[in-house]
């Protein structure tokens, strides 16, 4: 058979796998090939190629390839845990969330994780990797898959499949260990050379390479505040009986969704009230600095915090850091020649500090407004003078960076980091990345308010994420408090808005693979109406109907 491989016509014997083809072109790639793309469809390397296909390859330096590496390493970890515990197994691990470049896994059941167990599991993982054991995939009838996982005590998967529309399920097997994952796998364990396990808190941290350095295991950087925030959200979900998507779907089917929405909204409002109490207890605080990644709900949060501050006798004034953008022609450009609005140099830092110091000294300041149509900063007589009870609520991505407010006394600032830190899992081995929730939020909002298509949002997302890695995440631990804006029910609401947008992306579009992945992800959720979502909810910032100007 003849294939077009990386632009060249090449002949292979019938039955040749994509892995065998990849080996003939591997030296032309900077990193290990992990997936094939044949005639516009992603193919796992253990599959056989077909005649006349056009084939190219993906490595772990590509997001889809990197996700494949992480997913495969996760199954290798679970297989190793099963082997180490053996027949006495009375518990397992649950993949919880990522902290930096680490993936935190917590013990379930009677399992106790310590240094000795962590070392044994890591040694078993390395032994299995050295044996180059194949990952195999088989299509099972859903009923048979349910029976399989029920026999193995994986009730989370049994519950998940209860809501599956399809009649079949893809089940992976690794040396007699069966599991379910949504996404692709590498051909065998020999591809998984880079990982390290570390005991951490009650569980363990699996350190894995990044997209930028796919052959390097990074050092673990502890992020205590972030971990505590994520853990608190996960524990809250467990207390109300919602750890996985299956749990959430059960709650919807039982008719309890309206109450769940009210309970979580009340919990968030209580947290906002606590933050307002903290601010009010510090009389020197004049600047509340709010920062967080894209689509964290910063605007709605700042409005709700302002209301809580007013209830405590303070007079908050919202300030958008974007109003201090330099004029468009002075904005730096990125490596692709596009304006880089995320970098600190896109902000007139000195003018911001001059104005804030003037306000702190009791001066009257003419506050700027940035005209995004003309790309110019304007002054329209918006005068402001701080009184004894006045406080500025400043929202912007650089709010936690000391360089942004270098002239302001430390005691005058209260820093808040906000992000949508999703704690819900698809099941115990398939986590939901926090970035997916934010991406869906942004897609729905930008289509509704800015006329930006889902394709455009997906195309820009990698650049947005790079800006977050550079300008937001390094400073998150410097916050006085963290606020998790994720709502456990929100993906069920976003689903009904996001699916039509994702279906509009065609196979010929570069963003098609990501759109298809998100559609498959959303298929796990039961869609619900937004009618029970309160008008002050953070979700309203994205789906519409908010009582605030967002």
Buried (B, 14 or more C-beta within 10 A) or exposed (E): BEBBBBEEEBEBEEEBBBBBBBEEBEEEBEBBBBBBBBEEEBBBBBBEBBEEBEBBBBBBBBBBBBBBBBBBBBBBBBBBBBBBBEEEBEBBBBBBBBBBBBBBBBBBEEBEBEEEBBEBBBEBBBEBBEEEBBBBBEEBEBEEBBEBBEEBEBBBBBBBBEBBEEEEBBBBBBBEBBBBBBBBBBBBBBBBEBBBBBBBEEBBBBBBBBBEBBEEBBEBEEBEBBBEBBBBBBEBBEEBEBBBBBBBBBBBEEEBBEEBBEBBBEBBBEBBBEBBEBBBEEEEBBBBBBBBBBBBBBBBBBBBBBBBBEEBEBEBBBBBBBBBBBEBEEBEEBEEEEBBBBBBEBBBBEEBBEBBBBBBEEEEBEBBBBBEEEBBBEEEEEEBEBEEEBBBBBBBBBBBBEEBBEEBEEEBBBBBBBBBBBBBBBBBBBBBBBBBBBBBBBBBBBBBEEEBBBBBBBBBBEBBBBBBBEBBBEBBBEBBBBBBBBBBBBBBBBBBBBBEBBEEBEEEBEBBBBBBBBBEBBBBBBBBEBEBBBEBBBBBBBBBEBEBEB
